Amino acid sequence: MVSLLNNLTNSLIETRQRYAMLKDNGIDSMSTIYPAIPWNAEIYYHLLATLPKEIDRLEQRIMKIESNFKACK
């Protein structure tokens, strides 16, 4: 369970960083964040809309696992 929690935490950190780069640096940051993906404005705006939801989902999952982990102790 600790490994899962570490993986989710790392995913959360990376997702927050990607979202911040997209917001701060605009569409030009797509080639840095996702170099293998051909990008366009539609993908950029889709990511801006969906990454906050993914961040919330990861945060909720981490909190749930931490809560369950504490309850098992």
Gaussian input, Z-matrix of N, CA and C with variables (Angstrom, degrees):
# hf/3-21g

backbone

0 1
 N
 C     1     B1
 C     2     B2     1     A1
 N     3     B3     2     A2     1     D1
 C     4     B4     3     A3     2     D2
 C     5     B5     4     A4     3     D3
 N     6     B6     5     A5     4     D4
 C     7     B7     6     A6     5     D5
 C     8     B8     7     A7     6     D6
 N     9     B9     8     A8     7     D7
 C    10    B10     9     A9     8     D8
 C    11    B11    10    A10     9     D9
 N    12    B12    11    A11    10    D10
 C    13    B13    12    A12    11    D11
 C    14    B14    13    A13    12    D12
 N    15    B15    14    A14    13    D13
 C    16    B16    15    A15    14    D14
 C    17    B17    16    A16    15    D15
 N    18    B18    17    A17    16    D16
 C    19    B19    18    A18    17    D17
 C    20    B20    19    A19    18    D18
 N    21    B21    20    A20    19    D19
 C    22    B22    21    A21    20    D20
 C    23    B23    22    A22    21    D21
 N    24    B24    23    A23    22    D22
 C    25    B25    24    A24    23    D23
 C    26    B26    25    A25    24    D24
 N    27    B27    26    A26    25    D25
 C    28    B28    27    A27    26    D26
 C    29    B29    28    A28    27    D27
 N    30    B30    29    A29    28    D28
 C    31    B31    30    A30    29    D29
 C    32    B32    31    A31    30    D30
 N    33    B33    32    A32    31    D31
 C    34    B34    33    A33    32    D32
 C    35    B35    34    A34    33    D33
 N    36    B36    35    A35    34    D34
 C    37    B37    36    A36    35    D35
 C    38    B38    37    A37    36    D36
 N    39    B39    38    A38    37    D37
 C    40    B40    39    A39    38    D38
 C    41    B41    40    A40    39    D39
 N    42    B42    41    A41    40    D40
 C    43    B43    42    A42    41    D41
 C    44    B44    43    A43    42    D42
 N    45    B45    44    A44    43    D43
 C    46    B46    45    A45    44    D44
 C    47    B47    46    A46    45    D45
 N    48    B48    47    A47    46    D46
 C    49    B49    48    A48    47    D47
 C    50    B50    49    A49    48    D48
 N    51    B51    50    A50    49    D49
 C    52    B52    51    A51    50    D50
 C    53    B53    52    A52    51    D51
 N    54    B54    53    A53    52    D52
 C    55    B55    54    A54    53    D53
 C    56    B56    55    A55    54    D54
 N    57    B57    56    A56    55    D55
 C    58    B58    57    A57    56    D56
 C    59    B59    58    A58    57    D57
 N    60    B60    59    A59    58    D58
 C    61    B61    60    A60    59    D59
 C    62    B62    61    A61    60    D60
 N    63    B63    62    A62    61    D61
 C    64    B64    63    A63    62    D62
 C    65    B65    64    A64    63    D63
 N    66    B66    65    A65    64    D64
 C    67    B67    66    A66    65    D65
 C    68    B68    67    A67    66    D66
 N    69    B69    68    A68    67    D67
 C    70    B70    69    A69    68    D68
 C    71    B71    70    A70    69    D69
 N    72    B72    71    A71    70    D70
 C    73    B73    72    A72    71    D71
 C    74    B74    73    A73    72    D72
 N    75    B75    74    A74    73    D73
 C    76    B76    75    A75    74    D74
 C    77    B77    76    A76    75    D75
 N    78    B78    77    A77    76    D76
 C    79    B79    78    A78    77    D77
 C    80    B80    79    A79    78    D78
 N    81    B81    80    A80    79    D79
 C    82    B82    81    A81    80    D80
 C    83    B83    82    A82    81    D81
 N    84    B84    83    A83    82    D82
 C    85    B85    84    A84    83    D83
 C    86    B86    85    A85    84    D84
 N    87    B87    86    A86    85    D85
 C    88    B88    87    A87    86    D86
 C    89    B89    88    A88    87    D87
 N    90    B90    89    A89    88    D88
 C    91    B91    90    A90    89    D89
 C    92    B92    91    A91    90    D90
 N    93    B93    92    A92    91    D91
 C    94    B94    93    A93    92    D92
 C    95    B95    94    A94    93    D93
 N    96    B96    95    A95    94    D94
 C    97    B97    96    A96    95    D95
 C    98    B98    97    A97    96    D96
 N    99    B99    98    A98    97    D97
 C   100   B100    99    A99    98    D98
 C   101   B101   100   A100    99    D99
 N   102   B102   101   A101   100   D100
 C   103   B103   102   A102   101   D101
 C   104   B104   103   A103   102   D102
 N   105   B105   104   A104   103   D103
 C   106   B106   105   A105   104   D104
 C   107   B107   106   A106   105   D105
 N   108   B108   107   A107   106   D106
 C   109   B109   108   A108   107   D107
 C   110   B110   109   A109   108   D108
 N   111   B111   110   A110   109   D109
 C   112   B112   111   A111   110   D110
 C   113   B113   112   A112   111   D111
 N   114   B114   113   A113   112   D112
 C   115   B115   114   A114   113   D113
 C   116   B116   115   A115   114   D114
 N   117   B117   116   A116   115   D115
 C   118   B118   117   A117   116   D116
 C   119   B119   118   A118   117   D117
 N   120   B120   119   A119   118   D118
 C   121   B121   120   A120   119   D119
 C   122   B122   121   A121   120   D120
 N   123   B123   122   A122   121   D121
 C   124   B124   123   A123   122   D122
 C   125   B125   124   A124   123   D123
 N   126   B126   125   A125   124   D124
 C   127   B127   126   A126   125   D125
 C   128   B128   127   A127   126   D126
 N   129   B129   128   A128   127   D127
 C   130   B130   129   A129   128   D128
 C   131   B131   130   A130   129   D129
 N   132   B132   131   A131   130   D130
 C   133   B133   132   A132   131   D131
 C   134   B134   133   A133   132   D132
 N   135   B135   134   A134   133   D133
 C   136   B136   135   A135   134   D134
 C   137   B137   136   A136   135   D135
 N   138   B138   137   A137   136   D136
 C   139   B139   138   A138   137   D137
 C   140   B140   139   A139   138   D138
 N   141   B141   140   A140   139   D139
 C   142   B142   141   A141   140   D140
 C   143   B143   142   A142   141   D141
 N   144   B144   143   A143   142   D142
 C   145   B145   144   A144   143   D143
 C   146   B146   145   A145   144   D144
 N   147   B147   146   A146   145   D145
 C   148   B148   147   A147   146   D146
 C   149   B149   148   A148   147   D147
 N   150   B150   149   A149   148   D148
 C   151   B151   150   A150   149   D149
 C   152   B152   151   A151   150   D150
 N   153   B153   152   A152   151   D151
 C   154   B154   153   A153   152   D152
 C   155   B155   154   A154   153   D153
 N   156   B156   155   A155   154   D154
 C   157   B157   156   A156   155   D155
 C   158   B158   157   A157   156   D156
 N   159   B159   158   A158   157   D157
 C   160   B160   159   A159   158   D158
 C   161   B161   160   A160   159   D159
 N   162   B162   161   A161   160   D160
 C   163   B163   162   A162   161   D161
 C   164   B164   163   A163   162   D162
 N   165   B165   164   A164   163   D163
 C   166   B166   165   A165   164   D164
 C   167   B167   166   A166   165   D165
 N   168   B168   167   A167   166   D166
 C   169   B169   168   A168   167   D167
 C   170   B170   169   A169   168   D168
 N   171   B171   170   A170   169   D169
 C   172   B172   171   A171   170   D170
 C   173   B173   172   A172   171   D171
 N   174   B174   173   A173   172   D172
 C   175   B175   174   A174   173   D173
 C   176   B176   175   A175   174   D174
 N   177   B177   176   A176   175   D175
 C   178   B178   177   A177   176   D176
 C   179   B179   178   A178   177   D177
 N   180   B180   179   A179   178   D178
 C   181   B181   180   A180   179   D179
 C   182   B182   181   A181   180   D180
 N   183   B183   182   A182   181   D181
 C   184   B184   183   A183   182   D182
 C   185   B185   184   A184   183   D183
 N   186   B186   185   A185   184   D184
 C   187   B187   186   A186   185   D185
 C   188   B188   187   A187   186   D186
 N   189   B189   188   A188   187   D187
 C   190   B190   189   A189   188   D188
 C   191   B191   190   A190   189   D189
 N   192   B192   191   A191   190   D190
 C   193   B193   192   A192   191   D191
 C   194   B194   193   A193   192   D192
 N   195   B195   194   A194   193   D193
 C   196   B196   195   A195   194   D194
 C   197   B197   196   A196   195   D195
 N   198   B198   197   A197   196   D196
 C   199   B199   198   A198   197   D197
 C   200   B200   199   A199   198   D198
 N   201   B201   200   A200   199   D199
 C   202   B202   201   A201   200   D200
 C   203   B203   202   A202   201   D201
 N   204   B204   203   A203   202   D202
 C   205   B205   204   A204   203   D203
 C   206   B206   205   A205   204   D204
 N   207   B207   206   A206   205   D205
 C   208   B208   207   A207   206   D206
 C   209   B209   208   A208   207   D207
 N   210   B210   209   A209   208   D208
 C   211   B211   210   A210   209   D209
 C   212   B212   211   A211   210   D210
 N   213   B213   212   A212   211   D211
 C   214   B214   213   A213   212   D212
 C   215   B215   214   A214   213   D213
 N   216   B216   215   A215   214   D214
 C   217   B217   216   A216   215   D215
 C   218   B218   217   A217   216   D216

   B1=1.4456
   B2=1.5338
   B3=1.3126
   B4=1.4594
   B5=1.5295
   B6=1.3199
   B7=1.4590
   B8=1.5330
   B9=1.3139
   B10=1.4626
   B11=1.5210
   B12=1.3148
   B13=1.4588
   B14=1.5316
   B15=1.3230
   B16=1.4676
   B17=1.5297
   B18=1.3183
   B19=1.4674
   B20=1.5189
   B21=1.3234
   B22=1.4687
   B23=1.5256
   B24=1.3220
   B25=1.4641
   B26=1.5260
   B27=1.3206
   B28=1.4716
   B29=1.5265
   B30=1.3306
   B31=1.4664
   B32=1.5219
   B33=1.3184
   B34=1.4629
   B35=1.5296
   B36=1.3139
   B37=1.4706
   B38=1.5288
   B39=1.3229
   B40=1.4714
   B41=1.5283
   B42=1.3161
   B43=1.4648
   B44=1.5217
   B45=1.3259
   B46=1.4670
   B47=1.5331
   B48=1.3307
   B49=1.4651
   B50=1.5232
   B51=1.3342
   B52=1.4684
   B53=1.5239
   B54=1.3247
   B55=1.4649
   B56=1.5361
   B57=1.3331
   B58=1.4677
   B59=1.5280
   B60=1.3349
   B61=1.4678
   B62=1.5249
   B63=1.3213
   B64=1.4664
   B65=1.5226
   B66=1.3300
   B67=1.4683
   B68=1.5227
   B69=1.3307
   B70=1.4625
   B71=1.5270
   B72=1.3351
   B73=1.4673
   B74=1.5206
   B75=1.3076
   B76=1.4535
   B77=1.5153
   B78=1.3115
   B79=1.4613
   B80=1.5278
   B81=1.3134
   B82=1.4664
   B83=1.5226
   B84=1.3156
   B85=1.4635
   B86=1.5342
   B87=1.3224
   B88=1.4732
   B89=1.5218
   B90=1.3209
   B91=1.4649
   B92=1.5221
   B93=1.3221
   B94=1.4618
   B95=1.5212
   B96=1.3153
   B97=1.4642
   B98=1.5252
   B99=1.3072
   B100=1.4648
   B101=1.5284
   B102=1.3322
   B103=1.4655
   B104=1.5292
   B105=1.3163
   B106=1.4710
   B107=1.5239
   B108=1.3247
   B109=1.4623
   B110=1.5264
   B111=1.3335
   B112=1.4651
   B113=1.5354
   B114=1.2898
   B115=1.4525
   B116=1.5143
   B117=1.3174
   B118=1.4566
   B119=1.5245
   B120=1.2950
   B121=1.4658
   B122=1.5231
   B123=1.3232
   B124=1.4621
   B125=1.5345
   B126=1.3117
   B127=1.4661
   B128=1.5286
   B129=1.3119
   B130=1.4667
   B131=1.5287
   B132=1.3198
   B133=1.4672
   B134=1.5280
   B135=1.3048
   B136=1.4631
   B137=1.5387
   B138=1.3225
   B139=1.4630
   B140=1.5224
   B141=1.3166
   B142=1.4712
   B143=1.5192
   B144=1.3103
   B145=1.4661
   B146=1.5266
   B147=1.3309
   B148=1.4654
   B149=1.5283
   B150=1.3175
   B151=1.4660
   B152=1.5297
   B153=1.3310
   B154=1.4697
   B155=1.5405
   B156=1.3216
   B157=1.4712
   B158=1.5206
   B159=1.3227
   B160=1.4617
   B161=1.5271
   B162=1.3142
   B163=1.4663
   B164=1.5254
   B165=1.3216
   B166=1.4678
   B167=1.5247
   B168=1.3265
   B169=1.4551
   B170=1.5328
   B171=1.3208
   B172=1.4648
   B173=1.5238
   B174=1.3272
   B175=1.4659
   B176=1.5264
   B177=1.3278
   B178=1.4601
   B179=1.5267
   B180=1.3051
   B181=1.4648
   B182=1.5225
   B183=1.3213
   B184=1.4674
   B185=1.5276
   B186=1.3294
   B187=1.4645
   B188=1.5239
   B189=1.3251
   B190=1.4562
   B191=1.5244
   B192=1.3154
   B193=1.4626
   B194=1.5252
   B195=1.3266
   B196=1.4661
   B197=1.5231
   B198=1.3192
   B199=1.4615
   B200=1.5211
   B201=1.3227
   B202=1.4627
   B203=1.5238
   B204=1.3129
   B205=1.4586
   B206=1.5328
   B207=1.3331
   B208=1.4582
   B209=1.5323
   B210=1.3231
   B211=1.4631
   B212=1.5191
   B213=1.3219
   B214=1.4646
   B215=1.5241
   B216=1.2999
   B217=1.4823
   B218=1.4896
   A1=110.77
   A2=116.30
   A3=119.80
   A4=110.20
   A5=116.59
   A6=120.71
   A7=111.07
   A8=116.89
   A9=121.09
   A10=110.40
   A11=116.47
   A12=120.96
   A13=110.82
   A14=116.76
   A15=120.48
   A16=111.12
   A17=116.93
   A18=120.69
   A19=111.60
   A20=116.80
   A21=120.34
   A22=111.17
   A23=116.25
   A24=120.44
   A25=110.63
   A26=116.77
   A27=120.00
   A28=110.99
   A29=116.91
   A30=120.64
   A31=110.95
   A32=116.45
   A33=121.00
   A34=110.39
   A35=116.67
   A36=121.09
   A37=110.21
   A38=116.47
   A39=120.44
   A40=111.95
   A41=117.01
   A42=120.77
   A43=110.46
   A44=117.16
   A45=120.42
   A46=110.91
   A47=116.09
   A48=119.94
   A49=111.28
   A50=117.00
   A51=120.14
   A52=110.67
   A53=116.34
   A54=120.18
   A55=110.79
   A56=116.29
   A57=120.31
   A58=110.84
   A59=116.71
   A60=119.62
   A61=111.23
   A62=116.60
   A63=119.80
   A64=110.97
   A65=116.39
   A66=120.42
   A67=111.71
   A68=115.93
   A69=120.56
   A70=113.63
   A71=116.29
   A72=119.84
   A73=114.14
   A74=117.05
   A75=120.61
   A76=114.02
   A77=114.48
   A78=121.88
   A79=112.46
   A80=117.97
   A81=120.43
   A82=112.59
   A83=117.26
   A84=120.33
   A85=112.37
   A86=117.14
   A87=120.43
   A88=111.68
   A89=117.67
   A90=119.98
   A91=111.99
   A92=118.14
   A93=121.75
   A94=111.03
   A95=116.52
   A96=121.22
   A97=111.58
   A98=116.30
   A99=122.18
   A100=110.06
   A101=118.25
   A102=120.38
   A103=114.77
   A104=117.97
   A105=120.27
   A106=113.19
   A107=116.36
   A108=120.07
   A109=109.63
   A110=116.85
   A111=117.72
   A112=108.45
   A113=117.67
   A114=120.14
   A115=112.03
   A116=112.84
   A117=120.94
   A118=108.26
   A119=117.20
   A120=120.74
   A121=111.96
   A122=117.38
   A123=120.29
   A124=111.23
   A125=116.98
   A126=120.74
   A127=109.89
   A128=116.77
   A129=121.61
   A130=110.83
   A131=117.26
   A132=120.24
   A133=111.70
   A134=116.49
   A135=119.65
   A136=110.09
   A137=116.74
   A138=120.24
   A139=111.19
   A140=117.41
   A141=119.80
   A142=111.53
   A143=116.56
   A144=120.85
   A145=112.16
   A146=117.84
   A147=119.69
   A148=114.79
   A149=118.16
   A150=118.67
   A151=113.36
   A152=120.53
   A153=118.40
   A154=112.31
   A155=116.67
   A156=119.99
   A157=110.88
   A158=116.32
   A159=120.96
   A160=110.40
   A161=117.29
   A162=121.54
   A163=109.60
   A164=117.25
   A165=120.69
   A166=111.59
   A167=116.52
   A168=121.04
   A169=110.79
   A170=116.57
   A171=120.48
   A172=111.24
   A173=116.89
   A174=120.43
   A175=110.99
   A176=116.74
   A177=120.90
   A178=111.08
   A179=116.71
   A180=120.21
   A181=110.90
   A182=117.03
   A183=121.10
   A184=110.10
   A185=117.10
   A186=120.34
   A187=111.52
   A188=117.17
   A189=120.97
   A190=111.02
   A191=116.99
   A192=120.67
   A193=110.44
   A194=116.90
   A195=120.15
   A196=110.99
   A197=116.10
   A198=120.73
   A199=110.95
   A200=116.48
   A201=120.80
   A202=111.77
   A203=116.00
   A204=121.74
   A205=110.58
   A206=116.70
   A207=121.27
   A208=111.11
   A209=116.53
   A210=120.86
   A211=111.25
   A212=117.45
   A213=121.64
   A214=111.94
   A215=117.51
   A216=120.36
   A217=112.77
   D1=-33.56
   D2=178.94
   D3=-63.82
   D4=-39.47
   D5=178.55
   D6=-63.28
   D7=-42.94
   D8=177.28
   D9=-60.85
   D10=-44.40
   D11=-179.97
   D12=-62.75
   D13=-41.59
   D14=177.57
   D15=-63.72
   D16=-42.86
   D17=178.98
   D18=-63.23
   D19=-43.37
   D20=178.99
   D21=-65.48
   D22=-39.95
   D23=178.76
   D24=-64.10
   D25=-42.58
   D26=177.06
   D27=-63.57
   D28=-41.05
   D29=177.36
   D30=-62.10
   D31=-40.69
   D32=178.78
   D33=-62.30
   D34=-46.52
   D35=179.94
   D36=-60.64
   D37=-47.35
   D38=-179.28
   D39=-64.60
   D40=-39.36
   D41=179.43
   D42=-66.52
   D43=-41.36
   D44=176.23
   D45=-61.31
   D46=-41.83
   D47=179.76
   D48=-64.57
   D49=-43.71
   D50=178.75
   D51=-62.10
   D52=-44.13
   D53=-179.86
   D54=-62.25
   D55=-44.19
   D56=179.75
   D57=-62.39
   D58=-42.09
   D59=178.53
   D60=-63.11
   D61=-43.28
   D62=179.08
   D63=-61.90
   D64=-45.33
   D65=-179.53
   D66=-65.46
   D67=-45.20
   D68=-173.35
   D69=-77.42
   D70=-35.44
   D71=-172.38
   D72=-108.27
   D73=-4.46
   D74=176.41
   D75=74.20
   D76=-165.73
   D77=-173.17
   D78=-62.55
   D79=-25.88
   D80=179.58
   D81=-64.08
   D82=-22.45
   D83=-179.86
   D84=-73.69
   D85=-12.62
   D86=-179.95
   D87=-57.96
   D88=-41.18
   D89=-177.84
   D90=-68.99
   D91=-24.43
   D92=176.38
   D93=-80.51
   D94=-43.95
   D95=-175.63
   D96=-75.76
   D97=-42.86
   D98=-177.18
   D99=-126.17
   D100=70.78
   D101=-173.08
   D102=-64.62
   D103=-25.91
   D104=-176.27
   D105=-89.11
   D106=-5.87
   D107=-175.69
   D108=-104.37
   D109=122.45
   D110=172.80
   D111=-65.42
   D112=128.14
   D113=-172.59
   D114=-117.71
   D115=161.85
   D116=175.48
   D117=-152.52
   D118=178.35
   D119=-176.81
   D120=-62.04
   D121=-35.33
   D122=-179.61
   D123=-61.84
   D124=-44.74
   D125=178.56
   D126=-65.37
   D127=-43.25
   D128=179.16
   D129=-56.04
   D130=-51.37
   D131=-178.14
   D132=-69.61
   D133=-31.12
   D134=175.27
   D135=-63.78
   D136=-44.07
   D137=178.25
   D138=-64.39
   D139=-41.43
   D140=177.57
   D141=-60.35
   D142=-32.58
   D143=-179.52
   D144=-81.08
   D145=-33.85
   D146=-172.19
   D147=-97.50
   D148=-26.12
   D149=-178.72
   D150=-62.20
   D151=-38.97
   D152=176.11
   D153=-60.52
   D154=-36.21
   D155=176.95
   D156=-65.97
   D157=-39.02
   D158=177.81
   D159=-66.30
   D160=-38.91
   D161=177.10
   D162=-62.20
   D163=-46.28
   D164=177.89
   D165=-60.73
   D166=-42.19
   D167=-179.43
   D168=-62.88
   D169=-44.08
   D170=178.90
   D171=-65.04
   D172=-42.44
   D173=178.55
   D174=-60.38
   D175=-44.40
   D176=179.63
   D177=-63.95
   D178=-42.02
   D179=-179.60
   D180=-65.20
   D181=-41.72
   D182=178.34
   D183=-62.62
   D184=-45.99
   D185=179.49
   D186=-61.39
   D187=-40.11
   D188=179.52
   D189=-64.55
   D190=-44.53
   D191=179.55
   D192=-65.05
   D193=-43.43
   D194=178.06
   D195=-61.09
   D196=-41.02
   D197=178.76
   D198=-63.67
   D199=-45.34
   D200=178.38
   D201=-64.75
   D202=-37.62
   D203=179.60
   D204=-64.90
   D205=-43.32
   D206=178.55
   D207=-66.25
   D208=-36.35
   D209=-179.37
   D210=-68.23
   D211=-26.96
   D212=-178.55
   D213=-81.14
   D214=-16.74
   D215=-178.43
   D216=-75.07

